[in-house]
């Protein structure tokens, strides 16, 4: 069987990745099957470095809070703040504790040193301000958007004052109440105040869009883009909180779908700016419909990658990552007959595979998807080979650079 697939296995380098694609995509996505393993991020860092230097990508985005990511972007582009500060405050889900993420930020800052603004490498988070324990208050996003508009449009065009927003928002801990994640009755997402804020957020975003020529001329595209981000985040968060307060059986699927919609909107905005590399969990970037079990219930939703792919067509490319072992997590050598078992039998410790070619070579010979011995690891679905541009396979994940993270919702 190894002989049958030898022509679809390549070294993990930029040239091999691009060789599997008809042209350079505007968005090139690399997924991972689990979080918290820096060995996976080391592979990401080296591949993204090559794609930046050889293929002209100028944004690196990761599965982290889009608002705190602005702190990292300011640091890597202009040196604002300190490395320790941005690693502590510029990442969500505990990703700032990762040595590999720290190395990525350091490399991006060094890469930009001495470069003109038009050629600098940008950083972005594509996730919403969400954690496993709840969703953030929309205060930061709403007030930043209102402040930007108030500084550049006539006062009588604004749908409300900053004081009105502050009163409707109330205390931030009402919004981030951890109990609301499992108890809809504890959410403020369907309160009268939240309903009014949704209308005001919609009006503020509409005003931002309607005044786009004026605002870009009065400020700059570099100032207008964060205002758009704040608008997307405000409306997305308020929608997320609305569904947190829902008691119907579709609640969790709605929340998962809303989160990925927020990620997709951020990713598409980055694609408008220029060629973008993005790294997140496979389930957020794949073209096929995503699924998982939570509380014993099966859940399905369309991922950010599936939405971006539907919008961008061939301008979106997705490379998933699969692996053989994470022995310190209880994930031992894969079973024979599975996709990972087949790749584990190859001599390569690290390789990139032509996914559609592999699927064609194997036809219907694969067994069922690999069983996961650890809840944090999601094996690759063989049925997804045909809708995946490439598969990065890492044979063994060593212990030693694992990161303690807060799983995202």
DRENROLO-282184 format. One line per 5 residues: their letters; for each residue x negated, y, z negated of C-alpha. Coordinates in steps of 0.02 Angstrom, whole numbers, plus 50000, padded with zeros to 5 digits. Layout:
BEGIN
a = X Y Z; ... $
This chain:
BEGIN
xxxxx = 50000 50000 50000; 49855 50119 49963; 49795 50096 50141; 49967 50141 50207; 49966 50311 50120 $
xxxxx = 49782 50360 50133; 49821 50487 50270; 49939 50586 50159; 49818 50608 50012; 49701 50758 50006 $
xxxxx = 49590 50854 49886; 49675 50988 49781; 49612 51146 49864; 49688 51293 49954; 49646 51229 50127 $
xxxxx = 49730 51062 50096; 49885 51145 50024; 49901 51266 50169; 49870 51125 50292; 50033 51045 50237 $
xxxxx = 50133 51201 50282; 50180 51275 50452; 50123 51449 50398; 50082 51546 50240; 50245 51560 50142 $
xxxxx = 50292 51721 50055; 50322 51622 49895; 50215 51471 49854; 50278 51381 49699; 50182 51255 49593 $
xxxxx = 50281 51158 49465; 50229 51058 49313; 50318 50908 49235; 50289 50962 49055; 50236 51116 48958 $
xxxxx = 50097 51137 48831; 49954 51046 48920; 49812 51162 48970; 49739 51030 49085; 49887 51063 49200 $
xxxxx = 49856 51250 49190; 49671 51225 49229; 49722 51147 49395; 49843 51292 49423; 49710 51422 49386 $
xxxxx = 49584 51351 49508; 49710 51325 49647; 49786 51499 49624; 49612 51576 49622; 49575 51499 49791 $
xxxxx = 49743 51551 49862; 49715 51730 49805; 49538 51739 49876; 49569 51642 50037; 49751 51671 50080 $
xxxxx = 49785 51848 50017; 49915 51814 49882; 49930 51966 49770; 50054 51917 49633; 50041 51776 49507 $
xxxxx = 50204 51742 49416; 50237 51618 49277; 50383 51553 49175; 50377 51687 49042; 50478 51839 48986 $
xxxxx = 50490 51963 49130; 50491 52114 49015; 50343 52068 48905; 50254 52020 49066; 50244 52206 49107 $
xxxxx = 50114 52220 48967; 50006 52087 49049; 50024 52170 49219; 49969 52338 49148; 49816 52255 49072 $
xxxxx = 49760 52158 49225; 49788 52304 49344; 49723 52451 49241; 49651 52384 49078; 49792 52456 48972 $
xxxxx = 49788 52380 48797; 49673 52241 48739; 49662 52058 48787; 49714 52002 48613; 49865 52118 48615 $
xxxxx = 49930 52059 48782; 49906 51875 48740; 50005 51901 48579; 50142 52013 48646; 50144 51985 48835 $
xxxxx = 50205 51804 48840; 50359 51712 48781; 50383 51530 48724; 50213 51530 48640; 50122 51530 48807 $
xxxxx = 50005 51668 48746; 49919 51539 48634; 49860 51442 48786; 49673 51456 48821; 49708 51423 49005 $
xxxxx = 49829 51570 49011; 49699 51678 48924; 49571 51625 49055; 49694 51669 49193; 49721 51843 49123 $
xxxxx = 49533 51871 49103; 49500 51816 49282; 49639 51928 49350; 49568 52078 49256; 49393 52042 49322 $
xxxxx = 49459 52016 49499; 49543 52188 49497; 49392 52280 49430; 49342 52411 49558; 49481 52368 49682 $
xxxxx = 49599 52501 49751; 49778 52493 49684; 49845 52427 49849; 49732 52274 49839; 49750 52232 49655 $
xxxxx = 49816 52066 49593; 49979 52083 49497; 50051 51978 49355; 50235 51945 49324; 50348 51844 49212 $
xxxxx = 50500 51775 49302; 50599 51710 49153; 50727 51811 49059; 50701 51867 48878; 50760 51698 48817 $
xxxxx = 50699 51575 48687; 50761 51406 48627; 50832 51491 48474; 50933 51620 48571; 50935 51764 48691 $
xxxxx = 50869 51939 48660; 50972 52095 48637; 50997 52190 48801; 50939 52348 48711; 50764 52359 48787 $
xxxxx = 50823 52333 48965; 50976 52447 48952; 50890 52591 48865; 50740 52586 48984; 50855 52590 49135 $
xxxxx = 50960 52731 49060; 50804 52832 49017; 50734 52816 49193; 50898 52873 49271; 50926 53013 49145 $
xxxxx = 50757 53086 49190; 50792 53095 49377; 50979 53112 49413; 51109 53240 49361; 51180 53209 49188 $
xxxxx = 51359 53206 49250; 51320 53055 49360; 51275 52946 49212; 51417 52833 49151; 51370 52860 48969 $
xxxxx = 51246 52939 48850; 51101 52853 48763; 51195 52880 48600; 51345 52784 48667; 51234 52639 48719 $
xxxxx = 51153 52635 48548; 51320 52627 48460; 51386 52488 48571; 51227 52385 48553; 51225 52389 48364 $
xxxxx = 51096 52288 48270; 50983 52181 48380; 50995 52030 48266; 51180 52016 48310; 51127 51969 48485 $
xxxxx = 50982 51855 48440; 51079 51757 48307; 51003 51580 48316; 51166 51496 48265; 51249 51561 48424 $
xxxxx = 51149 51438 48529; 51252 51293 48462; 51405 51384 48395; 51496 51495 48523; 51595 51577 48384 $
xxxxx = 51433 51655 48317; 51398 51745 48482; 51442 51928 48511; 51445 51900 48699; 51634 51920 48715 $
xxxxx = 51659 52060 48590; 51739 52222 48646; 51571 52308 48635; 51487 52177 48745; 51626 52193 48873 $
xxxxx = 51604 52381 48882; 51415 52361 48895; 51436 52245 49045; 51536 52378 49135; 51411 52514 49091 $
xxxxx = 51264 52407 49145; 51349 52375 49311; 51376 52562 49335; 51196 52602 49290; 51129 52474 49414 $
xxxxx = 51247 52539 49549; 51184 52716 49518; 51004 52657 49529; 51040 52571 49695; 51140 52717 49766 $
xxxxx = 51001 52840 49725; 50858 52732 49787; 50789 52856 49917; 50796 53000 49792; 50719 52901 49650 $
xxxxx = 50574 52829 49750; 50535 53002 49818; 50546 53084 49646; 50442 52952 49557; 50360 52810 49654 $
xxxxx = 50397 52633 49708; 50287 52577 49562; 50405 52663 49438; 50565 52616 49529; 50527 52429 49532 $
xxxxx = 50522 52413 49340; 50687 52507 49334; 50761 52376 49451; 50689 52241 49338; 50770 52321 49186 $
xxxxx = 50936 52329 49279; 50929 52146 49330; 50881 52095 49155; 51018 52198 49071; 51157 52127 49179 $
xxxxx = 51084 51951 49171; 51068 51954 48981; 51244 52019 48957; 51310 51882 49072; 51208 51753 48975 $
xxxxx = 51278 51814 48810; 51454 51807 48882; 51432 51622 48920; 51352 51590 48751; 51520 51637 48678 $
xxxxx = 51610 51512 48790; 51681 51357 48706; 51722 51258 48864; 51633 51094 48912; 51539 51185 49050 $
xxxxx = 51453 51303 48929; 51276 51230 48932; 51275 51203 49120; 51328 51384 49140; 51187 51443 49028 $
xxxxx = 51057 51339 49120; 51120 51402 49286; 51123 51583 49227; 50945 51571 49165; 50885 51505 49332 $
xxxxx = 50985 51637 49425; 50891 51770 49326; 50727 51685 49371; 50777 51676 49555; 50822 51861 49561 $
xxxxx = 50653 51906 49486; 50563 51792 49607; 50653 51863 49758; 50610 52040 49702; 50427 51991 49691 $
xxxxx = 50438 51915 49865; 50500 52082 49931; 50340 52160 49865; 50223 52035 49947; 50149 51858 49946 $
xxxxx = 50181 51779 49777; 50119 51627 49683; 50233 51560 49547; 50207 51426 49415; 50346 51352 49309 $
xxxxx = 50423 51185 49264; 50465 51075 49413; 50649 51084 49366; 50648 51273 49390; 50562 51271 49560 $
xxxxx = 50625 51117 49652; 50743 51126 49800; 50852 50982 49741; 50985 51011 49609; 50912 51004 49434 $
xxxxx = 50979 50892 49297; 50945 50844 49118; 51033 50770 48967; 51066 50878 48815; 51157 50813 48663 $
xxxxx = 51192 50654 48759; 51283 50750 48897; 51224 50755 49079; 51198 50932 49143; 51169 50993 49321 $
xxxxx = 51128 51164 49393; 51043 51247 49541; 50866 51300 49501; 50778 51464 49538; 50678 51374 49672 $
xxxxx = 50832 51304 49757; 50910 51478 49762; 50749 51559 49825; 50727 51422 49955; 50905 51446 50018 $
xxxxx = 50872 51633 50036; 50695 51627 50105; 50696 51469 50211; 50519 51423 50267; 50455 51576 50174 $
xxxxx = 50472 51470 50015; 50360 51319 49982; 50363 51204 49832; 50226 51089 49767; 50276 50982 49618 $
xxxxx = 50153 50907 49494; 50162 50727 49436; 50045 50637 49318; 49989 50466 49261; 49959 50474 49074 $
xxxxx = 49971 50591 48925; 49917 50461 48799; 49917 50582 48652; 50103 50609 48686; 50140 50425 48704 $
xxxxx = 50147 50428 48895; 50044 50277 48948; 50002 50210 49120; 50154 50213 49235; 50248 50055 49278 $
xxxxx = 50205 49965 49442; 50332 49999 49576; 50362 50179 49525; 50296 50328 49622; 50174 50374 49483 $
xxxxx = 50121 50192 49471; 50078 50191 49656; 49977 50352 49644; 49893 50294 49483; 49822 50145 49577 $
xxxxx = 49728 50261 49695; 49545 50301 49657; 49578 50490 49650; 49586 50574 49480; 49664 50727 49561 $
xxxxx = 49744 50742 49732; 49878 50829 49832; 49999 50721 49930; 50102 50760 50085; 50270 50727 50004 $
xxxxx = 50378 50705 50159; 50241 50597 50236; 50231 50490 50080; 50419 50471 50076; 50419 50414 50257 $
xxxxx = 50277 50291 50225; 50364 50214 50075; 50539 50215 50148; 50650 50121 50021; 50510 50024 49935 $
xxxxx = 50503 50126 49774; 50587 50066 49616; 50693 50180 49508; 50613 50340 49439; 50485 50315 49302 $
xxxxx = 50550 50307 49125; 50484 50443 49009; 50416 50390 48840; 50415 50571 48780; 50561 50692 48790 $
xxxxx = 50448 50834 48846; 50390 50748 49005; 50503 50741 49159; 50445 50611 49287; 50458 50656 49471 $
xxxxx = 50612 50594 49562; 50560 50493 49716; 50719 50549 49804; 50647 50727 49802; 50497 50684 49911 $
xxxxx = 50585 50736 50071; 50626 50910 50002; 50457 50942 49921; 50313 51012 50025; 50176 50929 49923 $
xxxxx = 50145 50833 49764; 49995 50870 49654; 49949 50712 49558; 49840 50715 49402; 49790 50542 49344 $
xxxxx = 49757 50570 49159; 49789 50720 49046; 49654 50724 48911; 49689 50776 48733; 49605 50932 48668 $
xxxxx = 49681 51082 48757; 49863 51056 48716; 49961 51212 48666; 50096 51221 48535; 50241 51301 48626 $
xxxx = 50422 51346 48594; 50523 51252 48724; 50631 51366 48830; 50821 51344 48834 $
